[in-house]
Amino acid sequence: MEITLSIIKADVGGFVGHSDVHPALREKAVEHLAKAKKDGLLIDYSRGEVGDDIALIMTHKKGIEDEEIHKFAWDTFTAMTEVAKEYGQYGAGQDLLVDAFSGNLKGMGPGFAEMTFEERPAEPIIIYLADKTEPGAWNMPLYKMFADPFNTIGLVIDPSMHDGFRYEVLDLIGEKSIIFSLPEDMYDMLVFIGSPSRYVIKHIFRKGSDEPVAVTSTQRLFLMAGRYVGKDDPVMAVRCQSGLPAVGEALEPFSFPHTVAGWMRGSHHGPLMPVGVEDDTPTRFDGPPRVVALGFQLKDGRLIGPRDMFGDISYDNARRLALDAADYLRRHGPFEPHRLPQEEMEYTTMPAVMKKLKDRFKAVD
């Protein structure tokens, strides 16, 4: 059975500040999702959240970037925005960058990750939701899952994985994409994905086919809006088992809370902390950045789950390390490397300060 999995997320209002989603917004999202399923638009749905972002997790048969699915998501977020305004939520509708829907969600603010594939008899999928960070946060974990034998032993001992995978990498500034075939293009790809503010992994495919096995959201809000309006808070879906990374191999990269850009005002580096859904509300300096993992089994398009994959004591060491790293970085205050480098501050107050002071800069002999 061929199905499409769509994960569409937005921040339409925070409770309190940027830390959580008000229950009334959750209720509005589920109300719309349930109606869409009853009306036959969706096969099934679930709802996920992390911090002040809410994600609509949907299965259907309409393909990716479908106008009807994207308009449904837009209308749902618009309705949630009205509730957010009623309850005085912070940043109500901040991810809705335009006034009206126009075909699909490209350039409109909400992030989305979608893939169409033939459902296997057993189809485990992990959906990752991150808050207070950007799409490049997925680069290191995806490299480890599908290319690093020290993380994924299946690359060595599973004949169906031994040939590797194909990665699609986007240049977000140059608006171009490239396909790397791993392991043979490994070093070339690392040159690019090691700069996650510009180059991000969009898709991973099986070798010898166009079958997607992982997909991410790659929308950058500041590139769409031309100003800082909030961090991108990306989502990702990874299929597992039977010639793909095992569930444990797909989760293992997050046992190391690697450094990502985002955190307070989207202008700082911090550790990406894996947390269970009970701890997905960032408050310390609006952070630190965090990620939740929702596990599903798909059956005839039905989303069986979710299971809270990081709600496990085996990630306690990763959380402790993340908190220690947060302490270390916070002591830098407004200095790099805690604060992002100047070239990544172009959508904050930096341009205004530079303009104000430009006549006070004097040539040096």
N, C-alpha and C positions, 0 to 999 in steps of 0.2 A: 504494500500500500504506500503510495507516494503522498507525503504530507509536507506542509510548510510549518515550521516553528518560527514564530515572531515574538521577539521580546522588545517592547517599546516602553521607554522610561522617560520620566520628566520630574522636575522639581516644580511643583505648583503651589508651594506654601509650606513653611517650616513651623514646627511646634516643639519646643520653644526656640526661637532663633533658627539655627540651621540643624537642629539636633534630631528631630523625629517627625513623624507624620501623624496628624491628628486623627483619632478614630473616625470622625465624621467624613474625612476624605477617603479613608479605607472603605467605608460603607458605600459611598458614592461610586467608587471604582467597581466594587463587586456588583452593585445594582446594575451598572451598565454591562459588565461582562456577562452576567447571568441572562440578561435580556438578549444579548447578541448570540449566545448559545441557543436560547429558546427559539430565536428567529431563524436559526440555521446558518448564520454568518460564520460561527465558530464551531469546531468539533468539540473543543474543550478549552478550559482556561484555568489559570491560577494567578495569584497575586503575590508579588514579592516586594520587599522594601529594604532599604539600608539608609540610615540617617534620615534626611529629609526628602529622599527620592522614592518614588513608587514605580514599580514595573508591572506592566500588563504582559502576562505570559500566555500565549495563545497558540493553538493548533488549528489549522484550516486547510483547505485545498485550493486556495486562490493564487498561490505563488508569492514570490517576494515583491516588495514595493507595490503591492496591489492598492489601487486607489480607495477601494471600499474599506479595506482593513485599516489603512492609514487614516482615512477620514473618521472611522469609528474611534481610533485612538485619540485623534485630535479633539473630537467632540467630547470624549470622556474626560480628557485633561481640562477642556474648557469648562465643563460642568463642575469638575473638582475645584477649579480656580474660583468659581462663584461661591462655593462653600468656604474656601479658604478666606475669601474677602469677608464673608459673613462672620467668620470666627476670628477675624483680625490676624490671620497667620502671616508670618514674616515672608516677604518676597513672593506674595501671591502671584502666580502666573509667570514667574521670572523666566522659565524656559520656553515660553510661548512668545517668540520674537516677532511674529507678524500678527496682523489682525484677522486674517481669514485663510482658510485652507485652500491650497491650490495644487491638486493633483497627487502629490505625495509629500512626505515629511522632510525631504531633503532641503536643508537650509532654513527650516522653520523652527528649530530649537530642540525638540525632543530627540533623544538618541534611540537608535534601533539597530538590532542585530537579527538577521533572518537567514534561514537556509531551508532549501527544499531537498528532500532525500527520500529514498525508498526505505521504509521502516523495516527493520529486521525482526525476526521472531522475538528476540529479547533486545530492547533498545534502551540501555541506560544513558541518561544525559545529565550532565551537571551544568546548572546555570549559576554563573557568578555575577554578583552585583557589588559594585564598589562605590564608595562615597569619599568625597574630598580628594579626588585625584583625576587624572586624565587618561585617554585611551592607551597611551604608551605604557601604562602600568602593566598591561597584559604581555608586553614583549618578552620579558625574561621568563615568566611562567610558561608561556606557549613554546618558547625555545626548549625549555627543560622537558616539557611533556612529550614533545614529538621529535626531539632531535638529540637529547642528551642521555646516553646510555647509563650514566651514573645516577640519573633519576629514573629512567624508564628502561628496565632490564629487558623488556619485550623487544626492543630494537636489536638486541643481541641474540636472544634465544627463541623468539617467535618468528618462524619463517614468513608469516604473512605481514610482518612489520619490517623485516630486515632490510628491505630496499629503501626505506625512508618515506618521506612525504614531501609535498610541494607547498610552499608558502607564498601567498600573495601579500606583498608589502606596499603600502601607500606612502607616497610623499605628500604630506598634507599641505605643504607650502607650494610646491611645484605642481600639485594636482595631477600627479602621474602615478602609475603603479608598475610593479615588476614582479615576475614569478621567479622564485628561487627553488631549485630542486636540491633537496638535502638527502644524504650528507655531502654530495660533491660540491655544492655551492655554499657550504657552511661558513667558511671564513669570509667570503664576499658578503653574505647576508649580515653577519655580525658587524661589519663596518657600518651598516645602516641602522639596524635595529638597536644598536648601542646608543643611538641618539633618539630616545623615545618621544621627545617633544615635537619632532618633525616626521620621523619614519615609524609607522605603526603596522603591525600585522593585522590584516583584515580577514583573510580566510586561510584555512589549511585544507588541502585536498589529498585524497589517496593518490599514490603514484599511478600513472597510466589511465586516469579518469578525471572527470570534473566533479566527482562526488565530494561534497563538502563534509568535513568531519569536525570543524571548529569555525566559529565566526564571532566577530567582535563588533561593537559599535565604535565608529571612528569620528563622530561629529565633534568638532571643536567650537564651543560657543563663541569664543572671542573672535575666531575667524569669520563667523557668520554675522556677529553683531558689530564688530569693529570696536568693541570696548569690553571691559571685564564685566560680565553679568553673572558669574558663578562658575564653579568648576564643572567639568563635563560629566563626571560620575559615570564611568562606562559600564557596559554589561557585556557578557560573553557566554556562549554556549559551547560545550565540548561533549561530543559523543564518545562513549567508552566501550571497551571490551571487544572481543572477536576481531582481531586484526588492528585494534586501536589501543591506546593506553588503557590499562586497567583503571578502575575507579581510584584505587590507591595511588597509582602513578599520576593520575590527573590532579590529585589533591596534594601530592608530595611537594611541589614547588613552593607552596605557601607555608611549609614548615620553616622557611627562611623569610622573615619580614623585610623584603628588599626595599630600598629607598625609592620613593616616587615623588613626583611634583604635585603640589596641591595644598592641602592642609588649610590653615587660616588664610582667607581672602584669595585662595588659589595661588599664593605667592611664596610658598615655602616647600622645602623638602622634608619628608618625614617617612617613617616606616609604614609599610602596608600591613596592618595587623589582621590576621584571620580571626573572626569571631563567630560565635553562635548567634542565632537570631535574637536571643535575649539581650545581647550586648551590642546591638548594631546602631546604637545612638551615640554619636561622637559629641563630646562636650569639652574635653580638655583642649583649649586653644582651637575650638571647633574641630577636634580630631582626637588622636591621630587618625590618618586615613585608614579605612578598614574595608574588609571584603567578607561577604557571606557566600556560602555555597549551598545551593538548593538542589537536592538530588531527586530525579524523577525516573520512573520506568514508563516508557511509552507503550501503549497497546491499542492498536487501531485508532491512533490519534488521541487517545485518552491519556491525560497526565496523571499517572499514579504517583502521588506524593503531595507535597515535597517532604523530603527528609533533610534535617539540618546537619549537613556533613561536617561543619566545623564545631558543632556542639559536642566536642570530644576532648577528653582530658589530654590526649596525646598532642594537642596543639598548645598546651599550657606553656611549654618552654618557648615556643614561638611568640606567644603573647608577652611573656616576661622579657624576652630579648627586645621586642618592639617597644615596650615601656622604657627599658634602659636606653635604647637608642633615642626615644623621644626626649628623655631627660637630657641626654648629651647635646642633641641638636637645639633644644629650646634655650640652652645657656648661651648660644650664639646670638640670640635676639635678632636685630636687623642686619646682622652680618652674614655674608655667604660663608659656608655652603648651606646654612639653614634657609636664608632668603634666596630666592631664585636669582640666577645671574641677570645682568642688566638687559640682555637681549630678549629675555622672557618676561620682562616687566613692562613691555611697551603698551600694554593695555591697562595699566594701573595709573598712579599719579606721576610716574616717571616723565612722560612727555610734557606734562604741564609744568613740572619743576624745571626741566631743561629749557623750555621756552622762556620761563620767567627769568632765568639766570643767564641766558645766552650772551647778553651784553657784558656780563661781569667776567666772562672767560677771556683771558688775554693771551696773545701769542707768546710762546716761550722762545727766547733767543737761543 
